[in-house]
Structure formats: C-alpha cells, structure tokens
Amino acid sequence: MANETLEHLADRLRQILDSDPRIREKRMFGGLSFLLNGHLFVSARKDGGILASVGKAAEAEALRRPGAQPMVHGGRRMSGFLWVDADAIEDDDALRDWVALCEKYVATLPPK
C-alpha cells in the first residue's frame, strides 16, 4: 500500500512538473525526490505527504499552512525544509501551490 501511495503521488508530481528538463528524480529520505538543478526541491513520501524545500526566508509563513510541520531528521531540525501531510495536498491545486512555493526558492540557487 505504501509503495502504491508513493507512486500515485510521484505521478501527480510528474504531471505538475510536466517534463521540466531541469528536474531529476532520485530515491532518498525513504521516498522519491525531485531535484531542480541538482537541489532537493520536493519529495514524495510513502505516507502520501511531501517533503518541501521552501528556504529559511519562507519557512515561517509556510508553516502557517495546513498540514505543514518542520522537518526533523536524526533528531535535528532541518531549517528551510517542511513535512506536509497527505491531507493537505489531496487537492491538485494545493499540491501545485506547494510545488510553486518550492520552485520559487530552489530556482534561485546556483545549479550543482
């Protein structure tokens, strides 16, 4: 079931990203990550949620959105990254909005 959920979400993200040549897929953080110019951009999680790279400047505002919470990995808070619950991105427009927020930040980073 978890793999089906992951693949369904990954397919939704692929449709939104529409074969953007700057995007590459990579398995990491227990899910399928999408990298923009080599930087982690958004990841599909097995539970149907996403990992969103929003940057430090947009983090406080993004945390006010429904379903958003700070990313904690290995007991350490990862600044600029958020977990977003599956319920908050059930709607394609909500998922598209998160992707746009991530792209706004990550597109400003120099390519790796």
N, C-alpha and C positions, 0 to 999 in steps of 0.2 A: 504493500500500500504506500509506504513512504517513497519508494522509487517512482511509482506512478504519479504521486503528488509532485515530486521534484520535476519529472519530465513534463508534466502538464504546465507547471509554472515556467519552466525553461522555454517551452514552446510559445507561451504567451509573451515572454520577454523577447524572443526572437522575432515575433510578429511586430512588436513595437519598434525594435531596433532596425527592422527592415533591411537586413544585409548591409548595414553600415560597414564600410571597409576598414574603419578604424578599430572595430570591435573584434576581439579574440575571445574564445571560450577556454576555460581551464578549470579542472576539478581542484577545489581547495575549500577549506573550512567545512568539510563534510557536505558540500553541495556543488553546484555548478556556477562558477564565477564568470562574469563577463568583464573583460578588461578593455578600457578605452585608451588607446595609445600606450599600452603596457601598464596602466594603472588600474587597480581594482576599482570597479565602477558600481556594480550591483551583482549580488549573488542570489541564486535560487536555493532555498533551504529545503531539506526533506520534509519539514513540517508545514510547508506551503507559504512560509514567510520569506522575507528577503533580508539580506544584509545590504545596507545602503551607505555609500560613501558620500557624505554631504559636506565635509570640510568643517573645520573648527568654527569659522565665522557664521555658518548657517545652522550649527548644531542646536543651539538653544531654541531657536524658532521651530526647527523641525521636530524637536522633542515635544512640542505642544500639539502635534498632530496625533490623531487617534492611532493607537497601536504601536507607537514608536517608543523605544527604550534604548538606553545607552548600551553599546556593545561591551561586554566584559568577556575577556578571553584569558584563560590561565590566571584568573583572579585579578587581572589588571584591566582597568577601563581603557578602551581604545578610543581616544579622542577623535572626533570627526566621523566616526562610524556608528550606525544605529541598526538595531534589530527592528524589523517592522513585522507585526503579527499578520498571519494569513487573513484574518477577518478584515483587516484594514485595507487589503488590496484585492478583495474579491471582485470588485468592480474594475473593469478595464481602464476606465478613466482615472481611478485612484492610482492604479499601478503606473499608468502613463505619466501621471503627475510626479510620482516618486522618481521614475526614470529621468524625467526632465530636470528635477532638482539635482540628482546625481550628476547628470551630464553638465549642467551649468557649472558645477565645481570642478569636476575632473578634467573637463576640456581646457581649463586654464593652466593645467600642469604641463610642464615640458615633456615631450614624448620620451619614453625609456628606450 
